[in-house]
């Protein structure tokens, strides 16, 4: 969704427990015309170091899950 809203930004994501996508997320995104069925959940360790060093923002989307800690000078937003 962020890639659609902010096409000029470099956006990557990673999860605290990488694995299969939530099927409800795939369904909801399709309802707004975005197909994420080929996406996969990554670990923070899968993100390129150069990308991590240049971050301006880190946005976490955690509820009951464990939010991973990311050592970064980027502004951190918890949604």
N, C-alpha and C positions, 0 to 999 in steps of 0.2 A: 504494500500500500504506500509506503514511504517513497519507493522508487517512482510510483505513478504520480504522487503529489509533488515530489521534488526531483524532476527528471535531470536537473543540472547538477545535483549533488551525487557524490560517490557514497553509496549506502551499502553496508554489509551487515549481516546479522549472525548471531551465534547464540546457542542456548546453554543452559546449565546442565541439561541432560540430553545431549544430542541423540537423535534417533529418528523414528518415523514422524512425519507430519501428522498433526491432529486432523482427522478427517472432517471435523466440523469447520476448521479453519479453511480447508480447501473448498468446502461447500459454500461458506459465506463469501469468500473472495470471488468465487464464480458468479454469485448473485449480483456482484457489482462489476462483472466483466473482466476480472483478473484471474488468469489461470496460474495457480502456483503448484499444480499437481506434480510437476517435474522438479520442484525445489526439494531441498533436503535440509535437515537440521544439522548445523555444524557446531563444533566446539570453538571456544575462543582461541585455542591452540591452532586451529585451522586458518585463522585470519593472518594475513601477511604482516610482518613486523613493521614495514614501511607504512602500511595503512594505519596500524595502531598508533604509531608515533605521530602521525599527522591529524589525529582526531580533533575536532572542535567540540563535539557533543557525544556523550554516551547516554543512550536512553534505555532504561531497564523496564521490562514489562513483567514483573514478578508478582505473584500472589502467594500461593502456598509453596511455590517452588523456591529453591535456594537461588538467590541472585548471585551470579559470579562476581568476584571482585576483579576489577581491572585497574592495574596501576597506570594511571594516565593523568595528565594535567587538563584533560578535556572537561568541560562543564558537564556534570552528571545530573540527569533528570530522571526521576522515578515516576512512571505512569502506572 
